[in-house]
Amino acid sequence: MSILKIARMGSPVLQGKAAPVEEPLSPEIQRLIDDMIETMADAGGVGLAAPQVFASLRIVVFFVPALRNGGAAVPLTVLINPELEPLDDTVQTDYEGCLSLPGMTGAVPRFTRLRYWGLDRQGQPLEREAEGFHARVLQHECDHLDGVLYPMRMPDLGTFGFVEETRKALSDPDFDGGE
């Protein structure tokens, strides 16, 4: 396994629509998944999309810590060719960070509940429902597959800034910038 370089905002690989994965069980895809998991762990993230490591393919890896999701942890998940469907119109705005925009954060509206489906690492169908932070992580990572970075979803760019400055402005020592 290898730790891969993470593309930063401005890189062309983050601006296009990623291609569907045709052969999820191929050695190349399985190696990419291993490397994505190792890269995400090394960077301290909770999610990573293949375009973020210069692979324009529809793959995301993520996990959801219980502390960030109302006590409900979601284990490491590999999702290939994911699809999302909001379950209602309820939207919540919260701060997000991104490994492709290191040190930055901003307030982003996201659906609070959704259904998602795709293939797991073994090429088997996977379908779940998500809410709260789990739903936010999925929307954020799947946006990467369509060339969308979180600042593009922000209705108020006045909330976009450096994590340290935003933390001071919000006077919350536990604020982590959504990373």
N, C-alpha and C positions, 0 to 999 in steps of 0.2 A: 504494500500500500504506500501511497505517496500523499504528501500535503501539496495541494495545488495552489497556484497563484489565484487570487480573487480579483476579478475584473472590477474596476471602479467606474462610477458614474462618468459618462463621456465615452466609454469604450463602445465601439460599434456592436459588439456581441450582445450588449444589454439593450439594444434599441430595436431589434427585430423580433419576429415571431419564430419561436423554436419549432423544429420539425418533430413530428411524431416518431416514437421509437417503434421500429418495425420488428426487431428481434430482441425482446427483453432478456432472453437467456444467453445471448451471445457473450463470449468471454470479454469482449471490449466493453459492453454495457455493464457487466458485473464488476469489472475492474474500476470503471468510472464510478459506480455506486460506492464501492469500498473507499475510493479516494475522496469522494464527496463527504462521506461520513467522517473520515479522518480529518479532512480539512475543516468541516463544521466544528468538530470537537476542539481542534487546535485553535480556532479563531474565537471560541467561546460563544458561538451562535446557537439559536434554537431551530434554525431552518436554513436550507441552502438549495438553490435551484441550479440546474446544470449550466445555464448561460453565465452564471456568476463565476464559473471556473472554465470559461471559454469553450464550452460544449453546447452548441445550439440545439439541444434536445429537450423533450418534454419530460423531465425527471425532476422531482423534488424529494428531499429528505428533511425530516423534522422530528422534533419531540416537544412535548409540552410539560414543563415542570409543574408539579401539583401546586406549589406556592404561587404560581402565576395564573392558575386556572381554577380558583375556588376549591382547591383540595383535590381536583381530579387530574391526575397525571395521565399523559398519553405517551406510551413508549415510542422508541425510535421507530419511525415509519418511513418506508420507501413507497413513493407513489409515482407510477409511470403513466403517462398520457392522462393526467387528471382532468376531471370536469367538476365544476362547482355549480350548485343551484341554491340561491337564497331560499329559506323556508318561510320568511315573511319580510315585511318592509322595514323592520326595526333596525336602526343604524345607531352606532355609538362612536363617538370621536375619542381617540386616545393617542398617546405618543408612541411613535415607532422609531426604530433605528434599523440600520441595514449594514451588513458587512461590506457592501459596495459603496457605502457613503460613511466611512469610518469617522466616528466622533460627532456625527450629526444626528439630529432628531427633529421630529415635527408631528403635529397633531393631524391624524388621518381618520376620516369617517369610514367605517366598515360595517357590513351586515353583521348582526350579532349571532345569527343562527343560519346554518346551511347544511346541505347534504353534499357529500363528495364521493366520487367514485373514480376508478381507474384500475390499474394492475399493480399487484404487489411485486416484490423482488423476484418471486418465483413465477411470475407471469400469470398469477391467479387473480380473478376479479376481487376487488376490495371495495366495499361501500360502507360508509359511516355517516353519522351526523355529528356536527361540531357546534359548539357555542362558546361565547366568551373569547378568551385568549386563543384557544384552539382554532376557532373560526378566523380570527385575525391573522394568525400565522399562515394558515392555508391561503387566504386571499392574498397576502403579501407575497408569498413564494410563487403562487400561480400567476400573479401579475408579471413576475420576471419572465415567464414563458411567453408572454405577449409583448415584451418590450416596454413594460410600464414600471417605473420606479415610484416609490411612495410620494415624493414631492409632486408628482403629476396628479395625484389624488387629493392634494391639499387645497381646500377652498380658501384658506387664509395663510399666505406665505409668511405672515408675521409671526407664526408659531414655529417657523423653520429656523434652526440655529444649532450652535454647538451644544453638546450635552451639558458641559460644565456651566455654560452661561444660562441655559434653560433651567438647570437644577437650582442655580442661585435665584433666578427670577421666580421660580415656583416655591422657593424656600422649603424644599423637601429633601432632607439628606438621604432618604432612601430611593429617590427617583433615579432610575437607571437608564433613562432615555429610550426605553423600549427595545434595547438590544438583548 
